[in-house]
Amino acid sequence: MNEKLKRISFLDGLRGVAILWVILFHAYVRWPNLVAYGNKYSDVMFFKYGWLGVDLFFMISGFVILMTLEKTTDFFQFMYRRWLRLFPAMLIVSLLVFTTARAVFPERPSGIPVFRDLLPGLTFISNDLLARIFHTPMGVIDGVYWSLFVEVKFYVLFGIIFFAFGADAAIAGLVGLFISYILNIPWMGQFAPEYMGWFASGAMFYLYFKSASKKWLWMGLLMALAGAVSLPTKNVDAKLAAAVMSLFFMLVIMNERLQSIIGSKFLLFLGFVSYPLYLIHQNMMISLIVKLGRWMPFIPDFLLPVIPIAFVVAIGWLIATYAEPGFRNLLRGIFEEKKARKPKA
């Protein structure tokens, strides 16, 4: 393997940046009607555009998934590995949230889930699509799951084209989908084309990181800037923030000094827990902020989210360190045992 490709721990640092950005947005900006400090911090620049952390996650995913596909033999093995990566934490978090929502966290912004709300997360199929399939309203355990539904669409589309036609064609397919969003082709909307530019950009940056070809560097930046400009908002500052994020990603990919900074222990830790933390943080954290605002009104507004954030980070760490790996190993053992027992033709 290319020695350079072994030294990519900074990707976990980038995940740490992304999850921190999202958490601060949800804690200080997203729910002004629920928290004691209202919209007091809604204009703080780093908090205000924290929703862009999801787009940063998409860029990281484009980078990582292309690298993963190059190490995978076929589409089904790839999807199995992705499922094994995503499902254990999703099941653990979904059951934890479902069983604690009513008794412990009734202040949840998403309300109290019912049993059928487990289905979208566990199948990675959006609640809107499931509602159309089953002809019944379908909720979701947490609103942040929407990005997982987009991720899975990316895996399927990118993986199929990659194994059929190769990496260049797979990236071109993503770019084509993104262009369909720009051109407002309605029937393409089911493929989440507005986000495919971020994945394409990440994949292009991976090819630059792998080959040092400047062609891929500038194409990746151009694709990311196109994503920034085409954000579904008229807010110019938001578009500028997305452009800065794109430049930041590119500079990290290019510069080893920045990679070492992004690879700090704190950001690597957040990157390590980022997936279960992303799944669990929003509703649980906001519920705790509301509780603390009621119980301890003497806590300064700015510090009110600190304990809730620390709490959800701790839960994310427990899941990432103990529950998730144990359950994943159990599932892997079951499937590998079944495969070993399957008679050969």
HELIX and SHEET records of a PDB file:
HELIX    1   1 GLU A    3  LYS A    6  1                                   4    
HELIX    2   2 PHE A   10  PHE A   25  1                                  16    
HELIX    3   3 HIS A   26  ARG A   30  3                                   5    
HELIX    4   4 MET A   45  LYS A   48  1                                   4    
HELIX    5   5 LEU A   52  GLU A   70  1                                  19    
HELIX    6   6 PHE A   75  THR A  100  1                                  26    
HELIX    7   7 PHE A  115  ASP A  117  5                                   3    
HELIX    8   8 LEU A  118  THR A  123  1                                   6    
HELIX    9   9 ASN A  127  PHE A  134  1                                   8    
HELIX   10  10 GLY A  143  TYR A  145  5                                   3    
HELIX   11  11 TRP A  146  PHE A  165  1                                  20    
HELIX   12  12 ALA A  167  ILE A  182  1                                  16    
HELIX   13  13 PRO A  186  PHE A  191  5                                   6    
HELIX   14  14 PRO A  193  SER A  211  1                                  19    
HELIX   15  15 LYS A  214  VAL A  229  1                                  16    
HELIX   16  16 VAL A  236  MET A  254  1                                  19    
HELIX   17  17 GLU A  256  ILE A  262  1                                   7    
HELIX   18  18 LYS A  265  TRP A  295  1                                  31    
HELIX   19  19 ASP A  301  LEU A  303  5                                   3    
HELIX   20  20 VAL A  306  LEU A  318  1                                  13    
HELIX   21  21 ILE A  319  ALA A  323  3                                   5    
HELIX   22  22 GLU A  324  ARG A  341  1                                  18    
END                                                                             
